Amino acid sequence: MAIKKAVVLAAGEGRRLRPLTYTRPKCMIQLAGKPILAHVLENLKSVGVSEAAVVVKYRKETISDYFAAHPVPGMKLSFIEQGENYGTAAAFGYAESFATDQFFGVAGDIISEPEALKKLAEGASGEATAALRAVEDAREYGTAVVKAGRISGFEEKAEKPKSNLANCSLYVFEPSIFKKIRNVKKSARGEYEITDLLLGATAVEVGGFWLDMGMPWQLFSANEFLLSKLPEKKGKLENCTVKGKVIMEKDAVVYDSYLEGNVYIGEKTEVGPHAYIRGTTSIGRDCGIGDSTTLKNAILFDHVNAKHLTYIGDSIVGSNCNFGAATQIANYRFDAGHIHAVVNDVVIDTKRNKLGAIIGDNTKMGVLCAVMPGKMIGDGCWIDASVVVKENIERNTHVVLHQAITKKKLGSGEAGAGSD
């Protein structure tokens, strides 16, 4: 029998994904034309879930308003606000009155394949069942030790992990789990953790794509996966060269341009003339990508304008951003080395040699701006003309370039450059 209910955790902010999460919860970051949470709910629907409770807190209206306007066909949604108790166990606990039958418990910011949920449901046994996936570098994840098909221990980002099986944050629970949730103790970090209740739980190893996005640059992998699954949908293409797959939404138009790779173009977006869109690129709703602008492996949210001579490579751009003519976002170091980024005041090796900028909502850049690789620009910023951004810019900041200009009068015998 298919599992009909799901509890989806969507209360967190995602601080390591700032500046994108200053204005939206992590689960509402837009990939392949939809928030991450929409992809999660569609996966649940595809395996038979017809009713889901979404546990919200941080910027909760962003979630409820979106799904009021964009419901998931065939799925009834309700929203439960998480109270003052923090942690995954506490979040599930607030849904006790909803989850009166066996239910999926999933994180709302995980990108995976529906097959993982299907295999998890098929292997569910006992009060709790957890999906685990083998990973290459287990030091980056919370991992589970499994003996005889049961979880015997957990480690969180251990330097020498005993297991390479990452906790996928995909579970099946029986309603009896809530009694244990009510009695769970706070962890060392002051939260109520669902992993404390999973000792002895059934372990189901799953395969396929799975990604828990902790850092902004991981969004590129998720976007690539999601676009690879979408069927081609061409729209109004006028005098264009297309080499790859194009997914175009209603009233999108592309003219006199070159598209190469897997490209998503949102509703009412206009691309052209002479634009070059390449790599795996998602362009949101109501954007304007214009004359001689290049987008390469980029993710643009809604209402972004880059209409003249702009280059945006390996970058993520929030909603309502505007790029002045000839803005250039650098994405490559002279020495071809890994690009380092500063996240929450910590310098992190991204392990990428191509990374542009992560830009928050409502930021405007003047003509002839340049941004060096791996920089974060907060939401609500104004970057004046000709500024070269060489460090992270905090939100709501106006960056002004002060020039030292020298003037002198030309004597009657001095000749300037010119033409006859």
Phi, psi and omega in degrees: 000133181291146175281124189264341185241153176216144170249123186244123182273119184218033186266346188278160179273311187084064187296330180287350177260013171294147012275358183296329184265006170297330188243004179200154172293158179307319184292349181257010171296138191266122176228136179050040173085358182219156172297153177307318182299325177297320177295320179298313182294323178294323175298315178299318178299322184293340179255013171109000179285129181245352182214127182228139172255125181256120181272119187237163172199286182296122180047050187299328181295330178302322180284308184295322180294320180297313185282343170292324180274335183228070181295154175274115184304131177080008180232130175270126181249140169228159184236130181239126181275130176287136182276214186278347177276131185252159179111162186292322178295317178299318181299314177298323183300328180291348181260016185302318183290339179276315191271075183267355175233174174308138186213153167284140169239117187223154172280140183276007182234023181254128174261123179212180178264149178303331181300331178295318178294320180296315180293322177299315180295320181294328182267001184297134180205133179081194187290327183217138177225135183236139174275134178233149180223135177292134180233158182289313182242093185291346180295341183270000188226164164280128185237157182244140172265129186241132175228125178054040176080005180238150179281124181251352179182160177233148172229145181248105176050051181288147179292325176232078185295146179278348184216154174253018181264106181282143173286119185278355186059035174235121186225161164237129181235152165267154182302338180296345180298335185292331176298318178290323178301320181296338184254001182292147181263157177296144176279179180298334179266013173081022181235163178262111191259132179291334180296336177294342182257006187257003174294123185091356179291154176292135179255129177237116180275129181242163178237200179076188183287136174207134181211124171259107189277103179262338182235150185304320185290345175289344178297332180297318179295319179295317179297319179298316179298312183296319179293327180295336182271344183279139176286152178297142179212091182280149177235226184278100178244116183244117176055049183242154168255127182236120176234090184140199182255135178239132174242112184243133178270176185305134175067014172281148180218138176230130181219145176050047186220171184237122181240129186218117181116198174265114188234129174251132181232119187284171182303135175065017177273142180242127179238125177127168001275163171061030174277152178234111181247120184220169183075205176260104189231134174244127177243129185284196184281143171057045176258160175233112179244112195246210192306117174060027175270138178245130170244129180228117177050051187243155174237113178248130175280196186284154171060046177254135178241127174217083197260350186216111165059030185263147173240123177232105183241136175049046186230159175237127187238123179290181184288153172060038176260151180227133180248121177293164183306136175068021171296135182233124177253109181287143183226015187210136179272152177303322183271005178062017181279176177297143177270132178259143179231150177260115181238118183051045176069013177246130178279125185236134172282114182286347183062022177241141173259005173227111176203124179269239185242155170247117190238128180284174182298156168059035177255141183236136181238133181283177181297147174064025174284156173219145180233128180284160186301142171075018183267148177252127178241122186292172178286155175069025181266153170241120178249111187293166181305140173069008177288138171254114183275112182246003178212164178299146179245123179294159182297153177056045181244137174258117182256121185241134175267125176259117182265147171257106185250131176250133178238146172212153178282141175274130175287167184295337181265357182271134182253136176262173177288145179184193179221155183266000000 
